[in-house]
Amino acid sequence: MTGVYGKDKVRLLKVHKDTKVHRVDDMTIRCLLSGSSFTTSYTEASNKAVVATDSVKNTCYILAKNSKVVDTLELFSAEIANHFLNTYSWVEGAHVTIIRHRWARMVIDGKPHNHSFWRDGDETRQVDINVKRGPNGRRTIELKSAIKDLLVLKTTGSSFEDFVRDEYTTLPEVKDRILSTSVDANWEFNLAPVQTENLLSTLGQIPFNNIFDSVRDVTCKTFAEDESASVQATLYKMAATSIANWKWIERVSYALPNKHFFPVDLSYFRGTKNLQEHADVYQPLADPSGLITATIARSPGTSARL
Ligand SMILES: O=c1[nH]c(=O)c2[nH]c(=O)[nH]c2[nH]1
């Protein structure tokens, strides 16, 4: 059998008080452990090897108290995972997921406030790390960063034409439509096994926060500026740009629901024109949405392994 266990939905707010301009990291952590020693906890009701999930939760808080890297989710998740491998010789793998919730600084009387924040959207930043014991005391690391639920809309600069027309088709060709999606994107890093004691300094060579900001910017800029022929074509441009921009990124995936806004046919009312180029009153459709997904990988031989 195989099993993993640990704590899920550990809520943690770290306040950085090093200056009077406070910063916050508000997160939800999942931390799961694996290893063959845990088998007997399932098969023989023996808890001898079990690190209590309560202790897993406590560890997240203690590490957050002392960590220097809480504000870089990729490093903090690596620190948590590596801690369990360093502390318990029978833990073979640690899998940590961190979701960071948004708090934007309040602007009061035109000035950024030192210690007050507001929730400026449901979008989250996430990381998913899998750290295992590798050869010669090294750690093998699978690391993925993500943006989730970034809701965007543009009112022109999007068409959808020249698709299959047959007896099932009712959708008109459209030169100008609304485009809206809730962006889920993730990008995977290419990491060689690292020495456990150098884990954070080695990973620290990658500018994870800059990469996150850049992928988010590229996503928004491409969405806004592309004369979109389809969600598919715009998605590809987003992914290809970030792969070109950052040598450490091995693969980028997007899942883009096509949130439909259809012009309302108002012709029944005094012949009111509201279709095609006359459209300015739309009905947002809650469901269904299209769903366009793709994973774009770096061309072989162009990768930069850390
Ligand atoms: O960008 C789009 N891609 C599609 O595949 C599709 N299908 C559809 O009905 N509308 C759209 N829009």
The ligand as an SDF file (V2000), in Angstrom:
LIG
                    3D

 12 13  0  0  0  0  0  0  0  0999 V2000
  -11.7390   31.1400  -28.0610 O   0  0  0  0  0  0  0  0  0  0  0  0
  -12.5910   30.2710  -28.2630 C   0  0  0  0  0  0  0  0  0  0  0  0
  -12.1890   28.9820  -28.4830 N   0  0  0  0  0  0  0  0  0  0  0  0
  -13.0880   27.9710  -28.7230 C   0  0  0  0  0  0  0  0  0  0  0  0
  -12.6760   26.7960  -28.9200 O   0  0  0  0  0  0  0  0  0  0  0  0
  -14.4510   28.3180  -28.7180 C   0  0  0  0  0  0  0  0  0  0  0  0
  -15.5940   27.5800  -28.8970 N   0  0  0  0  0  0  0  0  0  0  0  0
  -16.6500   28.4350  -28.7630 C   0  0  0  0  0  0  0  0  0  0  0  0
  -17.8590   28.1010  -28.8330 O   0  0  0  0  0  0  0  0  0  0  0  0
  -16.2030   29.7080  -28.5180 N   0  0  0  0  0  0  0  0  0  0  0  0
  -14.8480   29.6460  -28.4800 C   0  0  0  0  0  0  0  0  0  0  0  0
  -13.9080   30.6000  -28.2610 N   0  0  0  0  0  0  0  0  0  0  0  0
  1  2  2  0
  2  3  1  0
  2 12  1  0
  3  4  1  0
  4  5  2  0
  4  6  1  0
  6  7  1  0
  6 11  2  0
  7  8  1  0
  8  9  2  0
  8 10  1  0
 10 11  1  0
 11 12  1  0
M  END
$$$$
